[in-house]
Amino acid sequence: MEKLANPQKTIEIIQKNHFTFQKRFGQNFLIDAHVLEKIIAAAEITKDDFVLEIGPGIGTMTQYLAETAREVTAVEIDRNLIPILEETLAPYENVTIVNQDIMKLDIAALAREKNGGRPIRVVGNLPYYITTPIVMGLLESAVPLLSITVMVQKEVALRMQAGPGTKDYGALSLAVQYYAEPYLAANVPPNCFIPRPGVGSAVIRLTRRQTPPVQVKDENLMFALIRASFAQRRKTLVNGLKNASDLDFSKEQITQALADVGLSETVRGETLTLEQFAALADALDGI
C-alpha cells in the first residue's frame, strides 16, 4: 500500500476529493514519514495492542498504526473526511472508522468491546485548541489506558513535563504528572504539516501510572489548591488560596497549614512539588 506521508500524495488526495480544511477542527495533516516513525516508536505499539486514534485526517498515521497494532479504531469528527478515510484505509481490515466527536465517545465501552476491557493505547494528532480537555478527560476518566502518545503544541508539551520553579510549570504539569509519566519524544517544526501551523509542535507520550505518585486524603481539595495557586502566579500562596472562590479558608488557617508542612507564609505556589501540595491538602482537610 502506498504511504500517504509525503506532500505530493497528500495534496493529490485533497485536490481529488475537493477537500477544504476546517479551521474549527484545527486540521493540520502530517506529511513527514520520519516524524510518523518517531510517533509509532514512542507509542511502543505491539501486535497485541488495540489502538484508539484521535483525528486520523486522511489516514496518514492510521496506515502505520494498522501495520503495527492488532486493531485500530480511528475517530474523526469531520464527516467530509470519512469517504476519504474509507478509500485510503480500504486495504486494512483491522481498522474501524468512527465519525464522532472524541469528547462524546464512550471510550470505556469501546475498550470493553474491542479489547475485553484491557488497557488500550491512544495515539493522535490533536487539535491544539482542545488538547487539554481531551488529555485530561482521558486521564481523569475510568478509561483503561496504557499510554497516550499525541502530537500537541510544543508549548503544551513543555508544560506537561515541567518541574517546580520553571516558567512552564503550572496546574497542567501537576495534573498530568499525577496521572501519568510524561516523555517528550520529538520536536516537530511547522513544515512537517499541511497547512503549516503557526507554532511548533511536539510528540509527547504519557504513560498511565498504576498508582498516583502521592497519597492524599482528598484529591479534589488538592487540585482545587493547585488551580488556585496558579490562577494568580505573582501572588503568594497564602493570598492565592485566600482569594479563591471555590475555597473557604482564612489567612490564619492557610498560614498554619503551611507551617505544619514546613513551608513559609511567603512561599509561591509555583515552587511547590506535587508531594507538598498533597501534604498541604491533608493539613487543610477537615478544617
LINSUL-V327314 format. One record per residue. RES is the residue in one small letter. OMEGA is omega in radians with two decimals (none if undefined). Layout:
BEGIN
RES:OMEGA, RES:OMEGA
END
This chain:
BEGIN
m:3.13, e:-3.14, k:-3.12, l:-2.96, a:2.97, n:-3.05, p:-3.07, q:-3.12, k:3.14, t:3.13, i:3.12, e:-3.12, i:3.13, i:-3.11, q:-3.13, k:-3.09, n:-3.14, h:-3.10, f:3.09, t:3.13, f:3.14, q:-3.13, k:-3.09, r:3.10, f:3.11, g:-3.01, q:3.02, n:-3.06, f:-3.13, l:-3.08, i:-3.08, d:-3.09, a:-3.13, h:3.11, v:3.12, l:3.12, e:3.09, k:3.12, i:-3.13, i:3.13, a:-3.13, a:-3.10, a:3.09, e:-3.10, i:3.06, t:3.13, k:3.08, d:-2.94, d:2.87, f:-3.10, v:2.98, l:3.09, e:3.12, i:3.09, g:-3.10, p:-3.12, g:3.10, i:3.07, g:-3.08, t:3.13, m:-3.13, t:3.11, q:-3.14, y:3.13, l:-3.11, a:-3.13, e:-3.07, t:-3.05, a:3.03, r:-3.10, e:-3.12, v:2.91, t:-3.10, a:-3.08, v:-3.07, e:-3.08, i:-3.05, d:-3.09, r:3.11, n:3.11, l:-3.07, i:3.11, p:3.09, i:3.12, l:3.13, e:3.12, e:-3.06, t:-3.09, l:-3.12, a:-3.12, p:-3.04, y:-3.08, e:-3.10, n:-3.14, v:3.02, t:3.14, i:-3.13, v:3.10, n:-3.10, q:3.02, d:-3.09, i:-3.13, m:-3.11, k:-3.09, l:3.07, d:-3.03, i:3.10, a:3.11, a:3.10, l:3.12, a:3.10, r:-3.09, e:-3.00, k:-3.00, n:3.11, g:-3.14, g:3.12, r:-3.11, p:-3.10, i:3.01, r:3.10, v:3.12, v:3.12, g:2.98, n:-2.92, l:2.98, p:-2.98, y:-3.09, y:-3.07, i:-3.11, t:-3.05, t:3.09, p:3.13, i:-3.09, v:-3.12, m:3.06, g:3.10, l:-3.07, l:-3.06, e:-3.06, s:3.11, a:-3.14, v:3.08, p:-3.02, l:2.90, l:-3.11, s:3.03, i:3.11, t:-2.97, v:2.98, m:-3.13, v:3.02, q:-3.06, k:-3.14, e:-3.14, v:3.10, a:3.13, l:3.11, r:-3.11, m:-3.07, q:-3.05, a:3.10, g:-3.09, p:3.05, g:3.12, t:-3.07, k:-3.11, d:-3.08, y:3.14, g:-3.09, a:3.14, l:3.12, s:-3.08, l:-3.14, a:3.14, v:-3.06, q:3.04, y:-3.06, y:-2.99, a:3.03, e:-3.11, p:3.07, y:3.12, l:-3.01, a:-3.09, a:2.93, n:-3.04, v:-3.13, p:-3.10, p:-3.08, n:3.08, c:-3.07, f:2.87, i:-0.30, p:-3.13, r:3.03, p:-3.12, g:-3.10, v:3.03, g:-3.12, s:3.09, a:3.05, v:3.12, i:3.05, r:3.08, l:3.14, t:-3.06, r:3.08, r:3.06, q:3.07, t:3.13, p:-3.13, p:3.09, v:3.05, q:-3.13, v:-3.10, k:-3.07, d:-3.11, e:-3.13, n:3.11, l:-3.14, m:-3.12, f:3.03, a:3.10, l:-3.14, i:-3.13, r:-3.11, a:-3.07, s:-3.14, f:3.12, a:3.10, q:-2.99, r:-3.05, r:-3.11, k:3.00, t:-3.13, l:3.13, v:-3.11, n:3.11, g:-3.13, l:-3.12, k:-3.09, n:-3.07, a:-3.08, s:-3.10, d:3.06, l:-3.07, d:3.12, f:3.09, s:3.11, k:-3.14, e:3.14, q:-3.14, i:-3.14, t:3.13, q:3.14, a:3.10, l:3.12, a:-3.12, d:-3.13, v:3.03, g:-3.13, l:3.14, s:3.11, e:3.10, t:-3.09, v:3.07, r:-3.08, g:-3.06, e:3.13, t:-3.07, l:3.03, t:3.07, l:3.12, e:-3.14, q:3.06, f:3.12, a:3.13, a:3.12, l:3.11, a:3.12, d:3.14, a:-3.13, l:-3.08, d:3.08, g:3.11, i:none
END
